[in-house]
């Protein structure tokens, strides 16, 4: 017979799982931006990042519920998105930092992904 996990054990197990998912998400999104979304229009950067993150998590594990909380634009080309997530009884946050390089071609500015980081903080995991 299996015993139910305590709150701290459940948080630890979920944290380990979400850490693995964050690494996989980062790799998948970098590859996707290198191959399929090379030159993204600058006016749709936030929407594209948001759509890619949400669709990747929903395809990867439909038990993880992810919702966008806020997006902060830093310097030009720098976007920080914060997502709240839930898995069973555990709630957490995911932070996505992205940095884009801009190229002006034919009067239209396009952006290329320079770096992407998907991170989590164990202090943001609560039961």
Protein Blocks (a to p, Z undefined) as FASTA:
>chain_A
ZZdddfklmmmmmmmmmmmmmmmmmmmmmmmmmmmmmpacfklmmmmmmmmmmmmmmmmo
mkbccddfbdcdddehiacddddddehjaccddddddddddddeehiacdddfbdcdddd
fklpcZZ
